[in-house]
Amino acid sequence: MMAAIQMNNDKGQVTRLFSSPVTSAERDTCQDEGKVNDASMHVQELSSEKCDTASKNGENGVDEATEEDGEEAEVRRRSSSVLEAKERAHNFLRDELQKAQQELKLKDRECQKLHQVQEKMGEELEELTASLFEEANKMVQDANIRRMQAEKLLKEANAKIDVLQAEVTALKTLVITSTPSMPNKHLHPQLEPKKDEFVKGHRRSTSHHNFSKEMRVKEVTFLQETPQQALKPVQQELDPVCFEEFRCWKVMPTMAQSCVFLSHIISEDVLPCLGFANRELARSVFECVMDNSLTIEPVPEKHPSPGLPQSADDPSCKCALVNSNCACKYRIKLDDSEEWYFISQLARNRVSWLLTMLLQFSHMHE
């Protein structure tokens, strides 16, 4: 279009250029017509050439304009596609950024939760460590206390064992040495030598002298024969049933009355030993002995309480177990009762034997 406009302008300029001089030449000099015609022909040729050139230039301009329009459209299309791609990329990146921010928020929350859990676990671990140390210290202290108590009990037990071993050794010595050939005088008072029935210091008659001589000969003969008879072995038999019960009890010692061995001992030895006239009191004494709650002591010379016998040999004193008037040199008290019962020497010996036997059993049990 610009080329066409330029061509039209050129035509106008040529027309103005040649039209004005021709007209002035006709007015002023009136040259001949041939020159004018030549000039007009020349002008026409020039104009035709210029028109051809202009037409060619117009066609070239149209082609160039069309190409420029296509390039501009292509550029616009490309720029629009680039803008669309940029916009899409921007939207995609924005979406990805939002997603990443959301994930970061979730991660931050998880980190906070994990941090709280870590702090809580740390506190619990500290508390657990402190409690463990406290328990360990308590266990060590308890172990030390138990060890000290065990050592103390061990010393006491060793002392008791030494005393009991000494007592057992003494009892064995007394029992073993008390044989018919060599009896112990304190165990067999009837074997103590008797004093002569006749008082020495003055001379008696001949008949009496002969009689005493015969008596001495008989005594010497008896003393000579006695050791020979004592050399005979003494046969001792054990009750196999009772011995087997004792062996079973020795393996697992117990002080329960339901034990077979102790039940036989109680029924065959203890209860007959406590077979006093006052059966109710004897039963109470037996229960207190088994519970280790019986108190027995000698009667003091003077009683501070009124109404009691003035002395142990007072005829008004009555043995509570035997139910007879006799010298009561001992008294007993049951459990935590405040009442005292006066007993005789015989009753005291039987109760003391029972206490000694049960004490030996309890030591064997311990």
Secondary structure as a PSIPRED ss2 file (coil, helix, strand):
# PSIPRED VFORMAT (PSIPRED V4.0)

   1 M C   1.000  0.000  0.000
   2 M H   0.000  1.000  0.000
   3 A H   0.000  1.000  0.000
   4 A H   0.000  1.000  0.000
   5 I H   0.000  1.000  0.000
   6 Q H   0.000  1.000  0.000
   7 M H   0.000  1.000  0.000
   8 N H   0.000  1.000  0.000
   9 N H   0.000  1.000  0.000
  10 D H   0.000  1.000  0.000
  11 K H   0.000  1.000  0.000
  12 G H   0.000  1.000  0.000
  13 Q H   0.000  1.000  0.000
  14 V H   0.000  1.000  0.000
  15 T H   0.000  1.000  0.000
  16 R H   0.000  1.000  0.000
  17 L H   0.000  1.000  0.000
  18 F H   0.000  1.000  0.000
  19 S H   0.000  1.000  0.000
  20 S H   0.000  1.000  0.000
  21 P H   0.000  1.000  0.000
  22 V H   0.000  1.000  0.000
  23 T H   0.000  1.000  0.000
  24 S H   0.000  1.000  0.000
  25 A H   0.000  1.000  0.000
  26 E H   0.000  1.000  0.000
  27 R H   0.000  1.000  0.000
  28 D H   0.000  1.000  0.000
  29 T C   1.000  0.000  0.000
  30 C C   1.000  0.000  0.000
  31 Q C   1.000  0.000  0.000
  32 D C   1.000  0.000  0.000
  33 E H   0.000  1.000  0.000
  34 G H   0.000  1.000  0.000
  35 K H   0.000  1.000  0.000
  36 V H   0.000  1.000  0.000
  37 N H   0.000  1.000  0.000
  38 D H   0.000  1.000  0.000
  39 A H   0.000  1.000  0.000
  40 S H   0.000  1.000  0.000
  41 M H   0.000  1.000  0.000
  42 H H   0.000  1.000  0.000
  43 V H   0.000  1.000  0.000
  44 Q H   0.000  1.000  0.000
  45 E H   0.000  1.000  0.000
  46 L H   0.000  1.000  0.000
  47 S H   0.000  1.000  0.000
  48 S H   0.000  1.000  0.000
  49 E H   0.000  1.000  0.000
  50 K H   0.000  1.000  0.000
  51 C H   0.000  1.000  0.000
  52 D H   0.000  1.000  0.000
  53 T H   0.000  1.000  0.000
  54 A H   0.000  1.000  0.000
  55 S H   0.000  1.000  0.000
  56 K H   0.000  1.000  0.000
  57 N H   0.000  1.000  0.000
  58 G H   0.000  1.000  0.000
  59 E H   0.000  1.000  0.000
  60 N H   0.000  1.000  0.000
  61 G H   0.000  1.000  0.000
  62 V H   0.000  1.000  0.000
  63 D H   0.000  1.000  0.000
  64 E H   0.000  1.000  0.000
  65 A H   0.000  1.000  0.000
  66 T H   0.000  1.000  0.000
  67 E H   0.000  1.000  0.000
  68 E H   0.000  1.000  0.000
  69 D H   0.000  1.000  0.000
  70 G H   0.000  1.000  0.000
  71 E H   0.000  1.000  0.000
  72 E H   0.000  1.000  0.000
  73 A H   0.000  1.000  0.000
  74 E H   0.000  1.000  0.000
  75 V H   0.000  1.000  0.000
  76 R H   0.000  1.000  0.000
  77 R H   0.000  1.000  0.000
  78 R H   0.000  1.000  0.000
  79 S H   0.000  1.000  0.000
  80 S H   0.000  1.000  0.000
  81 S H   0.000  1.000  0.000
  82 V H   0.000  1.000  0.000
  83 L H   0.000  1.000  0.000
  84 E H   0.000  1.000  0.000
  85 A H   0.000  1.000  0.000
  86 K H   0.000  1.000  0.000
  87 E H   0.000  1.000  0.000
  88 R H   0.000  1.000  0.000
  89 A H   0.000  1.000  0.000
  90 H H   0.000  1.000  0.000
  91 N H   0.000  1.000  0.000
  92 F H   0.000  1.000  0.000
  93 L H   0.000  1.000  0.000
  94 R H   0.000  1.000  0.000
  95 D H   0.000  1.000  0.000
  96 E H   0.000  1.000  0.000
  97 L H   0.000  1.000  0.000
  98 Q H   0.000  1.000  0.000
  99 K H   0.000  1.000  0.000
 100 A H   0.000  1.000  0.000
 101 Q H   0.000  1.000  0.000
 102 Q H   0.000  1.000  0.000
 103 E H   0.000  1.000  0.000
 104 L H   0.000  1.000  0.000
 105 K H   0.000  1.000  0.000
 106 L H   0.000  1.000  0.000
 107 K H   0.000  1.000  0.000
 108 D H   0.000  1.000  0.000
 109 R H   0.000  1.000  0.000
 110 E H   0.000  1.000  0.000
 111 C H   0.000  1.000  0.000
 112 Q H   0.000  1.000  0.000
 113 K H   0.000  1.000  0.000
 114 L H   0.000  1.000  0.000
 115 H H   0.000  1.000  0.000
 116 Q H   0.000  1.000  0.000
 117 V H   0.000  1.000  0.000
 118 Q H   0.000  1.000  0.000
 119 E H   0.000  1.000  0.000
 120 K H   0.000  1.000  0.000
 121 M H   0.000  1.000  0.000
 122 G H   0.000  1.000  0.000
 123 E H   0.000  1.000  0.000
 124 E H   0.000  1.000  0.000
 125 L H   0.000  1.000  0.000
 126 E H   0.000  1.000  0.000
 127 E H   0.000  1.000  0.000
 128 L H   0.000  1.000  0.000
 129 T H   0.000  1.000  0.000
 130 A H   0.000  1.000  0.000
 131 S H   0.000  1.000  0.000
 132 L H   0.000  1.000  0.000
 133 F H   0.000  1.000  0.000
 134 E H   0.000  1.000  0.000
 135 E H   0.000  1.000  0.000
 136 A H   0.000  1.000  0.000
 137 N H   0.000  1.000  0.000
 138 K H   0.000  1.000  0.000
 139 M H   0.000  1.000  0.000
 140 V H   0.000  1.000  0.000
 141 Q H   0.000  1.000  0.000
 142 D H   0.000  1.000  0.000
 143 A H   0.000  1.000  0.000
 144 N H   0.000  1.000  0.000
 145 I H   0.000  1.000  0.000
 146 R H   0.000  1.000  0.000
 147 R H   0.000  1.000  0.000
 148 M H   0.000  1.000  0.000
 149 Q H   0.000  1.000  0.000
 150 A H   0.000  1.000  0.000
 151 E H   0.000  1.000  0.000
 152 K H   0.000  1.000  0.000
 153 L H   0.000  1.000  0.000
 154 L H   0.000  1.000  0.000
 155 K H   0.000  1.000  0.000
 156 E H   0.000  1.000  0.000
 157 A H   0.000  1.000  0.000
 158 N H   0.000  1.000  0.000
 159 A H   0.000  1.000  0.000
 160 K H   0.000  1.000  0.000
 161 I H   0.000  1.000  0.000
 162 D H   0.000  1.000  0.000
 163 V H   0.000  1.000  0.000
 164 L H   0.000  1.000  0.000
 165 Q H   0.000  1.000  0.000
 166 A H   0.000  1.000  0.000
 167 E H   0.000  1.000  0.000
 168 V H   0.000  1.000  0.000
 169 T H   0.000  1.000  0.000
 170 A H   0.000  1.000  0.000
 171 L H   0.000  1.000  0.000
 172 K H   0.000  1.000  0.000
 173 T H   0.000  1.000  0.000
 174 L H   0.000  1.000  0.000
 175 V H   0.000  1.000  0.000
 176 I H   0.000  1.000  0.000
 177 T H   0.000  1.000  0.000
 178 S C   1.000  0.000  0.000
 179 T C   1.000  0.000  0.000
 180 P C   1.000  0.000  0.000
 181 S C   1.000  0.000  0.000
 182 M C   1.000  0.000  0.000
 183 P C   1.000  0.000  0.000
 184 N C   1.000  0.000  0.000
 185 K C   1.000  0.000  0.000
 186 H C   1.000  0.000  0.000
 187 L C   1.000  0.000  0.000
 188 H C   1.000  0.000  0.000
 189 P H   0.000  1.000  0.000
 190 Q H   0.000  1.000  0.000
 191 L H   0.000  1.000  0.000
 192 E C   1.000  0.000  0.000
 193 P C   1.000  0.000  0.000
 194 K C   1.000  0.000  0.000
 195 K C   1.000  0.000  0.000
 196 D C   1.000  0.000  0.000
 197 E C   1.000  0.000  0.000
 198 F C   1.000  0.000  0.000
 199 V C   1.000  0.000  0.000
 200 K C   1.000  0.000  0.000
 201 G C   1.000  0.000  0.000
 202 H C   1.000  0.000  0.000
 203 R C   1.000  0.000  0.000
 204 R C   1.000  0.000  0.000
 205 S C   1.000  0.000  0.000
 206 T H   0.000  1.000  0.000
 207 S H   0.000  1.000  0.000
 208 H H   0.000  1.000  0.000
 209 H H   0.000  1.000  0.000
 210 N H   0.000  1.000  0.000
 211 F H   0.000  1.000  0.000
 212 S H   0.000  1.000  0.000
 213 K H   0.000  1.000  0.000
 214 E H   0.000  1.000  0.000
 215 M H   0.000  1.000  0.000
 216 R H   0.000  1.000  0.000
 217 V H   0.000  1.000  0.000
 218 K H   0.000  1.000  0.000
 219 E H   0.000  1.000  0.000
 220 V H   0.000  1.000  0.000
 221 T H   0.000  1.000  0.000
 222 F H   0.000  1.000  0.000
 223 L H   0.000  1.000  0.000
 224 Q H   0.000  1.000  0.000
 225 E H   0.000  1.000  0.000
 226 T H   0.000  1.000  0.000
 227 P H   0.000  1.000  0.000
 228 Q H   0.000  1.000  0.000
 229 Q H   0.000  1.000  0.000
 230 A H   0.000  1.000  0.000
 231 L C   1.000  0.000  0.000
 232 K C   1.000  0.000  0.000
 233 P C   1.000  0.000  0.000
 234 V C   1.000  0.000  0.000
 235 Q C   1.000  0.000  0.000
 236 Q C   1.000  0.000  0.000
 237 E C   1.000  0.000  0.000
 238 L C   1.000  0.000  0.000
 239 D C   1.000  0.000  0.000
 240 P H   0.000  1.000  0.000
 241 V H   0.000  1.000  0.000
 242 C H   0.000  1.000  0.000
 243 F H   0.000  1.000  0.000
 244 E H   0.000  1.000  0.000
 245 E H   0.000  1.000  0.000
 246 F H   0.000  1.000  0.000
 247 R H   0.000  1.000  0.000
 248 C H   0.000  1.000  0.000
 249 W H   0.000  1.000  0.000
 250 K H   0.000  1.000  0.000
 251 V H   0.000  1.000  0.000
 252 M C   1.000  0.000  0.000
 253 P C   1.000  0.000  0.000
 254 T C   1.000  0.000  0.000
 255 M C   1.000  0.000  0.000
 256 A C   1.000  0.000  0.000
 257 Q C   1.000  0.000  0.000
 258 S C   1.000  0.000  0.000
 259 C C   1.000  0.000  0.000
 260 V H   0.000  1.000  0.000
 261 F H   0.000  1.000  0.000
 262 L H   0.000  1.000  0.000
 263 S H   0.000  1.000  0.000
 264 H H   0.000  1.000  0.000
 265 I H   0.000  1.000  0.000
 266 I H   0.000  1.000  0.000
 267 S H   0.000  1.000  0.000
 268 E H   0.000  1.000  0.000
 269 D H   0.000  1.000  0.000
 270 V H   0.000  1.000  0.000
 271 L H   0.000  1.000  0.000
 272 P H   0.000  1.000  0.000
 273 C H   0.000  1.000  0.000
 274 L C   1.000  0.000  0.000
 275 G C   1.000  0.000  0.000
 276 F C   1.000  0.000  0.000
 277 A C   1.000  0.000  0.000
 278 N C   1.000  0.000  0.000
 279 R H   0.000  1.000  0.000
 280 E H   0.000  1.000  0.000
 281 L H   0.000  1.000  0.000
 282 A H   0.000  1.000  0.000
 283 R H   0.000  1.000  0.000
 284 S H   0.000  1.000  0.000
 285 V H   0.000  1.000  0.000
 286 F H   0.000  1.000  0.000
 287 E H   0.000  1.000  0.000
 288 C H   0.000  1.000  0.000
 289 V H   0.000  1.000  0.000
 290 M H   0.000  1.000  0.000
 291 D H   0.000  1.000  0.000
 292 N C   1.000  0.000  0.000
 293 S C   1.000  0.000  0.000
 294 L E   0.000  0.000  1.000
 295 T E   0.000  0.000  1.000
 296 I E   0.000  0.000  1.000
 297 E E   0.000  0.000  1.000
 298 P E   0.000  0.000  1.000
 299 V C   1.000  0.000  0.000
 300 P C   1.000  0.000  0.000
 301 E C   1.000  0.000  0.000
 302 K C   1.000  0.000  0.000
 303 H C   1.000  0.000  0.000
 304 P C   1.000  0.000  0.000
 305 S C   1.000  0.000  0.000
 306 P C   1.000  0.000  0.000
 307 G C   1.000  0.000  0.000
 308 L C   1.000  0.000  0.000
 309 P C   1.000  0.000  0.000
 310 Q C   1.000  0.000  0.000
 311 S C   1.000  0.000  0.000
 312 A C   1.000  0.000  0.000
 313 D C   1.000  0.000  0.000
 314 D C   1.000  0.000  0.000
 315 P C   1.000  0.000  0.000
 316 S C   1.000  0.000  0.000
 317 C C   1.000  0.000  0.000
 318 K E   0.000  0.000  1.000
 319 C E   0.000  0.000  1.000
 320 A C   1.000  0.000  0.000
 321 L C   1.000  0.000  0.000
 322 V C   1.000  0.000  0.000
 323 N C   1.000  0.000  0.000
 324 S E   0.000  0.000  1.000
 325 N E   0.000  0.000  1.000
 326 C C   1.000  0.000  0.000
 327 A C   1.000  0.000  0.000
 328 C C   1.000  0.000  0.000
 329 K C   1.000  0.000  0.000
 330 Y E   0.000  0.000  1.000
 331 R E   0.000  0.000  1.000
 332 I E   0.000  0.000  1.000
 333 K E   0.000  0.000  1.000
 334 L E   0.000  0.000  1.000
 335 D C   1.000  0.000  0.000
 336 D C   1.000  0.000  0.000
 337 S C   1.000  0.000  0.000
 338 E C   1.000  0.000  0.000
 339 E C   1.000  0.000  0.000
 340 W E   0.000  0.000  1.000
 341 Y E   0.000  0.000  1.000
 342 F E   0.000  0.000  1.000
 343 I E   0.000  0.000  1.000
 344 S C   1.000  0.000  0.000
 345 Q H   0.000  1.000  0.000
 346 L H   0.000  1.000  0.000
 347 A H   0.000  1.000  0.000
 348 R H   0.000  1.000  0.000
 349 N H   0.000  1.000  0.000
 350 R H   0.000  1.000  0.000
 351 V H   0.000  1.000  0.000
 352 S H   0.000  1.000  0.000
 353 W H   0.000  1.000  0.000
 354 L H   0.000  1.000  0.000
 355 L H   0.000  1.000  0.000
 356 T H   0.000  1.000  0.000
 357 M H   0.000  1.000  0.000
 358 L H   0.000  1.000  0.000
 359 L H   0.000  1.000  0.000
 360 Q H   0.000  1.000  0.000
 361 F H   0.000  1.000  0.000
 362 S H   0.000  1.000  0.000
 363 H H   0.000  1.000  0.000
 364 M H   0.000  1.000  0.000
 365 H H   0.000  1.000  0.000
 366 E C   1.000  0.000  0.000
